[in-house]
Amino acid sequence: MCPINAYKGLKCPGVVDTFRIPKLGATFYLSQVSPSIRLVIEPSFFWDTTSRSGEDEPVVFSNCDQLDVFVDEHPIGSFHPDRANYPYLAYPPFFLDLSWAEAASSTLRIEGRVGGEVMTTRTMAASRE
């Protein structure tokens, strides 16, 4: 008997998928490494109108000290890790306020700061072209 949600014995709903469907939950694990080894900015959402999660506070997993967010070069704000709700994590998640931002034709840029200096950037375009 074949288990539900399995393909050749490998279950798909977790962080591994044989069908190449992005598993956004895996982005958490990527962020739990020292910034001296690798800098990480991994949004746990898509930035387009067809697949955006619709969350009021999208989650970004990062090992940076601060994230500065821009939509089409307009500053949205600076965000810090949620250490109050996740004190046991070395690198807690960031919760962004993008509830008003339109993804239809905009570009989302996230700058990661470590020690007050911009060390890495992640850009997401809404257009799939």
Secondary structure, 3 states (H helix, E strand, C coil): CCCCCEECCEECCCCCCCCCCCCCCHHHHHHCCCCCCCCCEEECCCCCCCCCCCCCCCEEEECCCEEEEEECCEEEEEECCCCCCCCCCCCCCEECCCCCCCCCCCEEEEEEEECCEEEEEEEEECCCC
